[in-house]
């Protein structure tokens, strides 16, 4: 049997037509942002997860969990991560985006991408 593959961009166009999907996606924005910041800091330091783990006195698996975005680490852990990667932790507050009006499934939404 031949498998048919659908490009993620094509699937995402359909997913973003669903208001419930959009709401759930938007709710994860902070987790994605933190995960992206951690991975970026490690990459800019040219370090592996194992390198960071050794400097922090923890395991590679613990660093993988931090970078997954599924957990919310303490500021102490984030500070230790920053020190291990030769960076400084800075926390700031930003104004919330206005609430989007509820869209119906028949309205086409523009394609969105998050890296």
PyMOL CGO cylinders between C-alpha atoms (Angstrom):
from pymol import cmd
from pymol.cgo import CYLINDER

trace = [
    CYLINDER, 0.00, 0.00, 0.00, 1.33, 3.40, -0.96, 0.3, 1, 1, 1, 1, 1, 1,
    CYLINDER, 1.33, 3.40, -0.96, 1.28, 6.07, 1.76, 0.3, 1, 1, 1, 1, 1, 1,
    CYLINDER, 1.28, 6.07, 1.76, 0.11, 9.54, 0.93, 0.3, 1, 1, 1, 1, 1, 1,
    CYLINDER, 0.11, 9.54, 0.93, 1.86, 12.39, 2.70, 0.3, 1, 1, 1, 1, 1, 1,
    CYLINDER, 1.86, 12.39, 2.70, 0.28, 15.77, 3.29, 0.3, 1, 1, 1, 1, 1, 1,
    CYLINDER, 0.28, 15.77, 3.29, 2.68, 18.70, 3.74, 0.3, 1, 1, 1, 1, 1, 1,
    CYLINDER, 2.68, 18.70, 3.74, 2.39, 20.23, 7.21, 0.3, 1, 1, 1, 1, 1, 1,
    CYLINDER, 2.39, 20.23, 7.21, 1.69, 23.65, 5.69, 0.3, 1, 1, 1, 1, 1, 1,
    CYLINDER, 1.69, 23.65, 5.69, -1.35, 22.24, 3.89, 0.3, 1, 1, 1, 1, 1, 1,
    CYLINDER, -1.35, 22.24, 3.89, -2.62, 20.52, 7.03, 0.3, 1, 1, 1, 1, 1, 1,
    CYLINDER, -2.62, 20.52, 7.03, -2.04, 23.68, 9.07, 0.3, 1, 1, 1, 1, 1, 1,
    CYLINDER, -2.04, 23.68, 9.07, -4.25, 25.70, 6.70, 0.3, 1, 1, 1, 1, 1, 1,
    CYLINDER, -4.25, 25.70, 6.70, -7.12, 23.38, 7.59, 0.3, 1, 1, 1, 1, 1, 1,
    CYLINDER, -7.12, 23.38, 7.59, -6.31, 23.32, 11.31, 0.3, 1, 1, 1, 1, 1, 1,
    CYLINDER, -6.31, 23.32, 11.31, -6.29, 27.12, 11.55, 0.3, 1, 1, 1, 1, 1, 1,
    CYLINDER, -6.29, 27.12, 11.55, -9.84, 27.24, 10.17, 0.3, 1, 1, 1, 1, 1, 1,
    CYLINDER, -9.84, 27.24, 10.17, -11.00, 25.70, 13.44, 0.3, 1, 1, 1, 1, 1, 1,
    CYLINDER, -11.00, 25.70, 13.44, -11.50, 28.38, 16.15, 0.3, 1, 1, 1, 1, 1, 1,
    CYLINDER, -11.50, 28.38, 16.15, -10.93, 25.82, 18.92, 0.3, 1, 1, 1, 1, 1, 1,
    CYLINDER, -10.93, 25.82, 18.92, -7.58, 24.85, 17.39, 0.3, 1, 1, 1, 1, 1, 1,
    CYLINDER, -7.58, 24.85, 17.39, -6.57, 28.52, 17.09, 0.3, 1, 1, 1, 1, 1, 1,
    CYLINDER, -6.57, 28.52, 17.09, -7.47, 29.14, 20.74, 0.3, 1, 1, 1, 1, 1, 1,
    CYLINDER, -7.47, 29.14, 20.74, -5.50, 26.09, 21.92, 0.3, 1, 1, 1, 1, 1, 1,
    CYLINDER, -5.50, 26.09, 21.92, -2.53, 27.06, 19.70, 0.3, 1, 1, 1, 1, 1, 1,
    CYLINDER, -2.53, 27.06, 19.70, -2.53, 30.62, 21.03, 0.3, 1, 1, 1, 1, 1, 1,
    CYLINDER, -2.53, 30.62, 21.03, -2.73, 29.35, 24.62, 0.3, 1, 1, 1, 1, 1, 1,
    CYLINDER, -2.73, 29.35, 24.62, 0.62, 27.60, 24.12, 0.3, 1, 1, 1, 1, 1, 1,
    CYLINDER, 0.62, 27.60, 24.12, 2.42, 30.73, 22.92, 0.3, 1, 1, 1, 1, 1, 1,
    CYLINDER, 2.42, 30.73, 22.92, 4.31, 31.31, 26.19, 0.3, 1, 1, 1, 1, 1, 1,
    CYLINDER, 4.31, 31.31, 26.19, 5.50, 27.69, 26.34, 0.3, 1, 1, 1, 1, 1, 1,
    CYLINDER, 5.50, 27.69, 26.34, 6.70, 27.85, 22.74, 0.3, 1, 1, 1, 1, 1, 1,
    CYLINDER, 6.70, 27.85, 22.74, 8.47, 31.15, 23.42, 0.3, 1, 1, 1, 1, 1, 1,
    CYLINDER, 8.47, 31.15, 23.42, 10.30, 29.79, 26.46, 0.3, 1, 1, 1, 1, 1, 1,
    CYLINDER, 10.30, 29.79, 26.46, 11.31, 26.59, 24.66, 0.3, 1, 1, 1, 1, 1, 1,
    CYLINDER, 11.31, 26.59, 24.66, 12.56, 28.63, 21.70, 0.3, 1, 1, 1, 1, 1, 1,
    CYLINDER, 12.56, 28.63, 21.70, 14.57, 30.94, 23.99, 0.3, 1, 1, 1, 1, 1, 1,
    CYLINDER, 14.57, 30.94, 23.99, 16.23, 28.01, 25.78, 0.3, 1, 1, 1, 1, 1, 1,
    CYLINDER, 16.23, 28.01, 25.78, 17.13, 26.21, 22.56, 0.3, 1, 1, 1, 1, 1, 1,
    CYLINDER, 17.13, 26.21, 22.56, 18.39, 29.44, 21.01, 0.3, 1, 1, 1, 1, 1, 1,
    CYLINDER, 18.39, 29.44, 21.01, 20.62, 30.26, 24.01, 0.3, 1, 1, 1, 1, 1, 1,
    CYLINDER, 20.62, 30.26, 24.01, 22.12, 26.76, 23.93, 0.3, 1, 1, 1, 1, 1, 1,
    CYLINDER, 22.12, 26.76, 23.93, 22.63, 26.85, 20.16, 0.3, 1, 1, 1, 1, 1, 1,
    CYLINDER, 22.63, 26.85, 20.16, 24.27, 30.30, 20.28, 0.3, 1, 1, 1, 1, 1, 1,
    CYLINDER, 24.27, 30.30, 20.28, 26.65, 28.93, 22.92, 0.3, 1, 1, 1, 1, 1, 1,
    CYLINDER, 26.65, 28.93, 22.92, 27.44, 26.01, 20.55, 0.3, 1, 1, 1, 1, 1, 1,
    CYLINDER, 27.44, 26.01, 20.55, 26.55, 23.57, 23.30, 0.3, 1, 1, 1, 1, 1, 1,
    CYLINDER, 26.55, 23.57, 23.30, 24.75, 20.25, 23.32, 0.3, 1, 1, 1, 1, 1, 1,
    CYLINDER, 24.75, 20.25, 23.32, 22.10, 19.36, 25.87, 0.3, 1, 1, 1, 1, 1, 1,
    CYLINDER, 22.10, 19.36, 25.87, 24.73, 17.15, 27.52, 0.3, 1, 1, 1, 1, 1, 1,
    CYLINDER, 24.73, 17.15, 27.52, 27.16, 20.11, 27.75, 0.3, 1, 1, 1, 1, 1, 1,
    CYLINDER, 27.16, 20.11, 27.75, 24.53, 22.28, 29.46, 0.3, 1, 1, 1, 1, 1, 1,
    CYLINDER, 24.53, 22.28, 29.46, 23.54, 19.42, 31.76, 0.3, 1, 1, 1, 1, 1, 1,
    CYLINDER, 23.54, 19.42, 31.76, 27.13, 18.93, 32.91, 0.3, 1, 1, 1, 1, 1, 1,
    CYLINDER, 27.13, 18.93, 32.91, 27.54, 22.65, 33.67, 0.3, 1, 1, 1, 1, 1, 1,
    CYLINDER, 27.54, 22.65, 33.67, 24.23, 22.68, 35.58, 0.3, 1, 1, 1, 1, 1, 1,
    CYLINDER, 24.23, 22.68, 35.58, 24.96, 19.44, 37.44, 0.3, 1, 1, 1, 1, 1, 1,
    CYLINDER, 24.96, 19.44, 37.44, 21.94, 17.67, 36.01, 0.3, 1, 1, 1, 1, 1, 1,
    CYLINDER, 21.94, 17.67, 36.01, 21.11, 15.18, 33.26, 0.3, 1, 1, 1, 1, 1, 1,
    CYLINDER, 21.11, 15.18, 33.26, 20.65, 15.57, 29.51, 0.3, 1, 1, 1, 1, 1, 1,
    CYLINDER, 20.65, 15.57, 29.51, 17.09, 14.29, 29.96, 0.3, 1, 1, 1, 1, 1, 1,
    CYLINDER, 17.09, 14.29, 29.96, 16.35, 17.16, 32.36, 0.3, 1, 1, 1, 1, 1, 1,
    CYLINDER, 16.35, 17.16, 32.36, 17.58, 19.67, 29.77, 0.3, 1, 1, 1, 1, 1, 1,
    CYLINDER, 17.58, 19.67, 29.77, 15.47, 17.98, 27.08, 0.3, 1, 1, 1, 1, 1, 1,
    CYLINDER, 15.47, 17.98, 27.08, 12.41, 18.35, 29.35, 0.3, 1, 1, 1, 1, 1, 1,
    CYLINDER, 12.41, 18.35, 29.35, 13.20, 22.05, 29.88, 0.3, 1, 1, 1, 1, 1, 1,
    CYLINDER, 13.20, 22.05, 29.88, 13.53, 22.62, 26.14, 0.3, 1, 1, 1, 1, 1, 1,
    CYLINDER, 13.53, 22.62, 26.14, 10.35, 20.69, 25.35, 0.3, 1, 1, 1, 1, 1, 1,
    CYLINDER, 10.35, 20.69, 25.35, 8.18, 23.49, 26.70, 0.3, 1, 1, 1, 1, 1, 1,
    CYLINDER, 8.18, 23.49, 26.70, 5.98, 21.05, 28.60, 0.3, 1, 1, 1, 1, 1, 1,
    CYLINDER, 5.98, 21.05, 28.60, 7.14, 22.22, 32.01, 0.3, 1, 1, 1, 1, 1, 1,
    CYLINDER, 7.14, 22.22, 32.01, 7.41, 25.66, 33.56, 0.3, 1, 1, 1, 1, 1, 1,
    CYLINDER, 7.41, 25.66, 33.56, 10.83, 25.88, 35.23, 0.3, 1, 1, 1, 1, 1, 1,
    CYLINDER, 10.83, 25.88, 35.23, 11.59, 28.04, 38.24, 0.3, 1, 1, 1, 1, 1, 1,
    CYLINDER, 11.59, 28.04, 38.24, 13.53, 31.28, 37.87, 0.3, 1, 1, 1, 1, 1, 1,
    CYLINDER, 13.53, 31.28, 37.87, 16.39, 29.59, 39.73, 0.3, 1, 1, 1, 1, 1, 1,
    CYLINDER, 16.39, 29.59, 39.73, 16.54, 26.86, 37.08, 0.3, 1, 1, 1, 1, 1, 1,
    CYLINDER, 16.54, 26.86, 37.08, 16.37, 29.44, 34.30, 0.3, 1, 1, 1, 1, 1, 1,
    CYLINDER, 16.37, 29.44, 34.30, 19.19, 31.42, 35.95, 0.3, 1, 1, 1, 1, 1, 1,
    CYLINDER, 19.19, 31.42, 35.95, 21.33, 28.27, 36.17, 0.3, 1, 1, 1, 1, 1, 1,
    CYLINDER, 21.33, 28.27, 36.17, 20.59, 27.54, 32.49, 0.3, 1, 1, 1, 1, 1, 1,
    CYLINDER, 20.59, 27.54, 32.49, 21.59, 31.10, 31.58, 0.3, 1, 1, 1, 1, 1, 1,
    CYLINDER, 21.59, 31.10, 31.58, 24.85, 30.83, 33.53, 0.3, 1, 1, 1, 1, 1, 1,
    CYLINDER, 24.85, 30.83, 33.53, 25.63, 27.48, 31.88, 0.3, 1, 1, 1, 1, 1, 1,
    CYLINDER, 25.63, 27.48, 31.88, 25.13, 28.97, 28.41, 0.3, 1, 1, 1, 1, 1, 1,
    CYLINDER, 25.13, 28.97, 28.41, 26.99, 32.20, 29.12, 0.3, 1, 1, 1, 1, 1, 1,
    CYLINDER, 26.99, 32.20, 29.12, 23.86, 34.33, 28.96, 0.3, 1, 1, 1, 1, 1, 1,
    CYLINDER, 23.86, 34.33, 28.96, 21.81, 36.43, 31.39, 0.3, 1, 1, 1, 1, 1, 1,
    CYLINDER, 21.81, 36.43, 31.39, 18.21, 35.80, 32.29, 0.3, 1, 1, 1, 1, 1, 1,
    CYLINDER, 18.21, 35.80, 32.29, 15.93, 38.78, 31.61, 0.3, 1, 1, 1, 1, 1, 1,
    CYLINDER, 15.93, 38.78, 31.61, 12.20, 38.65, 32.25, 0.3, 1, 1, 1, 1, 1, 1,
    CYLINDER, 12.20, 38.65, 32.25, 9.84, 41.29, 30.94, 0.3, 1, 1, 1, 1, 1, 1,
    CYLINDER, 9.84, 41.29, 30.94, 6.12, 41.85, 30.70, 0.3, 1, 1, 1, 1, 1, 1,
    CYLINDER, 6.12, 41.85, 30.70, 4.29, 42.66, 27.47, 0.3, 1, 1, 1, 1, 1, 1,
    CYLINDER, 4.29, 42.66, 27.47, 0.77, 43.85, 26.90, 0.3, 1, 1, 1, 1, 1, 1,
    CYLINDER, 0.77, 43.85, 26.90, -1.67, 41.09, 26.01, 0.3, 1, 1, 1, 1, 1, 1,
    CYLINDER, -1.67, 41.09, 26.01, -2.93, 40.87, 22.47, 0.3, 1, 1, 1, 1, 1, 1,
    CYLINDER, -2.93, 40.87, 22.47, -6.57, 41.87, 22.04, 0.3, 1, 1, 1, 1, 1, 1,
    CYLINDER, -6.57, 41.87, 22.04, -8.99, 38.96, 22.07, 0.3, 1, 1, 1, 1, 1, 1,
    CYLINDER, -8.99, 38.96, 22.07, -9.79, 37.79, 18.57, 0.3, 1, 1, 1, 1, 1, 1,
    CYLINDER, -9.79, 37.79, 18.57, -13.41, 37.79, 17.44, 0.3, 1, 1, 1, 1, 1, 1,
    CYLINDER, -13.41, 37.79, 17.44, -14.76, 34.26, 17.12, 0.3, 1, 1, 1, 1, 1, 1,
    CYLINDER, -14.76, 34.26, 17.12, -14.53, 33.10, 13.50, 0.3, 1, 1, 1, 1, 1, 1,
    CYLINDER, -14.53, 33.10, 13.50, -16.78, 30.66, 11.73, 0.3, 1, 1, 1, 1, 1, 1,
    CYLINDER, -16.78, 30.66, 11.73, -15.40, 27.66, 9.88, 0.3, 1, 1, 1, 1, 1, 1,
    CYLINDER, -15.40, 27.66, 9.88, -16.50, 29.14, 6.53, 0.3, 1, 1, 1, 1, 1, 1,
    CYLINDER, -16.50, 29.14, 6.53, -14.20, 32.15, 6.87, 0.3, 1, 1, 1, 1, 1, 1,
    CYLINDER, -14.20, 32.15, 6.87, -10.76, 31.56, 5.40, 0.3, 1, 1, 1, 1, 1, 1,
    CYLINDER, -10.76, 31.56, 5.40, -7.94, 32.43, 7.77, 0.3, 1, 1, 1, 1, 1, 1,
    CYLINDER, -7.94, 32.43, 7.77, -4.51, 33.45, 6.50, 0.3, 1, 1, 1, 1, 1, 1,
    CYLINDER, -4.51, 33.45, 6.50, -1.83, 30.81, 6.74, 0.3, 1, 1, 1, 1, 1, 1,
    CYLINDER, -1.83, 30.81, 6.74, 0.26, 31.14, 9.87, 0.3, 1, 1, 1, 1, 1, 1,
    CYLINDER, 0.26, 31.14, 9.87, 3.62, 29.76, 10.71, 0.3, 1, 1, 1, 1, 1, 1,
    CYLINDER, 3.62, 29.76, 10.71, 5.43, 29.61, 14.03, 0.3, 1, 1, 1, 1, 1, 1,
    CYLINDER, 5.43, 29.61, 14.03, 9.04, 28.66, 14.18, 0.3, 1, 1, 1, 1, 1, 1,
]
cmd.load_cgo(trace, "trace")
